């Protein structure tokens, strides 16, 4: 097996009136979730703004540039993308951009799975295994021309939101409004920046703190204005209200529980603003061309002290977007694993794994087990009510590894070992997560799961972190230094 790879083909631009950042940023959210599962991510683009490229690199993705003369969506583009896909051996290709139409998809189709991210059936015809449209109210009929066995993921439930919005910004808010953030998107035109400047000045004159993000401010604006920020989630964490173009930002506000006033800076944003307003999470200001800064200030002042209205908007947003959309999409792309209990007939397989040199180096016991000793040990474990042993299996019933739990009161200790062919594939974290879910259901009185990992065992440390475990402290086990990792029951969020 090879490490499970993802190749993303997208573009972004900060040129006024250009493609903007929405396509690349929602792909970044998908990339972060993919990397958290232990996979590899590469991004292929003709051009990306430097801050967007840095965001991908910081997350752990590799960024590869196509020749500058390449025309996005052309046959040359498709051939180059197919060549990169073949060289990397990626399991999946993601296409996010309106130029990647059916003819492009036909060229790149091959052994790898293809995920097309689109809006309102823009491409018209599809050659992909999975098609994603995170817009509210989109009808399946606009995606009628697709393979009969393809998977169609529709609606905000699948909105691609970066994980930091859940960990950093997500909370209930009920005012009062003091700090307002104005989010203009990645490529606002002059009309947008002029309206934002007038709006910001009026809001400041009424005593509000205003921070504007996106684009270049008009001369002598006098406002706090940032062309970009490293982490939008941190900006939203500290805000009481957001005024924004209704692109990706609208769903990010909902996930953060941040009440918002939304306007449509492009025709494809009308439905987003309307959906958020219909859900009660936002106020729809309508089209940009109809905006009047004084009317917006009046709405803000009316809303500023209405704690009940703000709390209602916050709750509605939190209910509409839970931030787990990227995980739901990946569940359709990631290898399907399942667990089954270990049986006595698995003894030979487990014995080979336990005596593998890599497993021995990670073990706290230096001695390899004899076959007789191993069989006796397994019989004891299978009859012990405080031990549970599982095999992690693929959908075609290949054994990938074993997951073992030993119970001590309200604590269960987990250990895992993988078949040599499964190491480095990114399948460790999902096997751990499956095991934890199974054991917490089997042992309802267990409140936490712990793992002991030898200091220096980087693959295991990374696998447990990716599975949601926290590194606590160092201990000594059989004269070996080890890190203690912990995952509490209330952190798992079992779906029942």
ABEGO torsion letter per residue (X at the ends): XBBBBBBBBBBBBABBGBAEAAAAAAAAAAAAAAAAAGBBBBBBBABBBAAAAAAAAAAGBBBBBBBAABBBGBAAAAAAAAAAAAAAGBABBBBBEAABBAAAAAAABBABBBBBBBBGGAAGBBBBABBBBABBGBBAAAAABBBAABBBBBEAAABBBBAAAAAAABBBBAOBBABBBBBAEABBBAAAAAAAAAAAAAAAAAGBBBBBBEEBBBBGAGBBBBABBABAAAAAAABABBBBBBBAAAAAAAAAGBBBBBBBABAAAAAAAAAAAAAGABBBAEBAAABBAAAAAAAAAAAAABAAAAAAAAAAAAAABAGAAAAAAAAAABBBBBBBBBBAAAAAAAAAAAABAAAAAABABABBBBAAAAAAAAAAAAABAABBBBBBBBAAGBBAEBBBBBBBEABBBBBBBBBAAABGAGAAAAAAAAAAAAAAAABAABABBBBBBBBGBAAAAAAAAAAGBBBABBBBBGGBBBBBBBBBAAAAGBBX
